[in-house]
Amino acid sequence: MMDTFEPLTETDIRQLLKKSCNVFCVVYLMPTWLLKFCLDILINPIKNIVNKSLSLGIIPRTMKAGPVKPLVKSHTMDCNILNNYRRSGFVIW
């Protein structure tokens, strides 16, 4: 756990989102390109959610969901054997 926390500014959030790829996944509430387009309206709520989550060390349950895709551990392994797979999770953030 962090002893001190310096809240992110609007500039910090904008820089992070500008670097984000314009991807879409079914668990995302909106595509990244749309988030970037609406950023002037959404920047304050996003900043508040991120800063509150980081300061409390709590991520809202609704933001913990993500797709899990089974991947074969090695291309030389038999893909018909279930134990040859590992889970690969993708986070929303």
Summary of the structure (lengths in Angstrom):
residues: 93
radius of gyration: 17.5
end to end distance: 19.6
largest distance: 50.0
contacts: 171
relative contact order: 0.16
helix: 43%
strand: 11%
